[in-house]
Amino acid sequence: MAIEKYGINVSIPPHVMEQAQSFTEEHRARLAGVLAAQTMQKYPQLTVSVGADPVMIWSDIRECILLRLRQDQESAVMQG
């Protein structure tokens, strides 16, 4: 999944996406936070620029991941 605002790609393994379908919203939010932190470790250049707020960047990435997890869960529910 691409996060165009930061010019990065985030890979969420298929087995994680599948597991997340059965998670509560709180657990999905925690998972998204962990994946966002891992993404920031993978792309340290995100926080190098002067004035970059790592918490804001983490939050943006987390929200993008959480949206993707929710969309996948909704698709699974619709498919039956």
Secondary structure, 3 states (H helix, E strand, C coil): CEECCCCEECCCCHHHHHHHCCCCHHHHHHHHHHHHHHHHHHCHHHHCCCCCCHHHHHHHHHHHHHHHHHHHHHHHHHHC
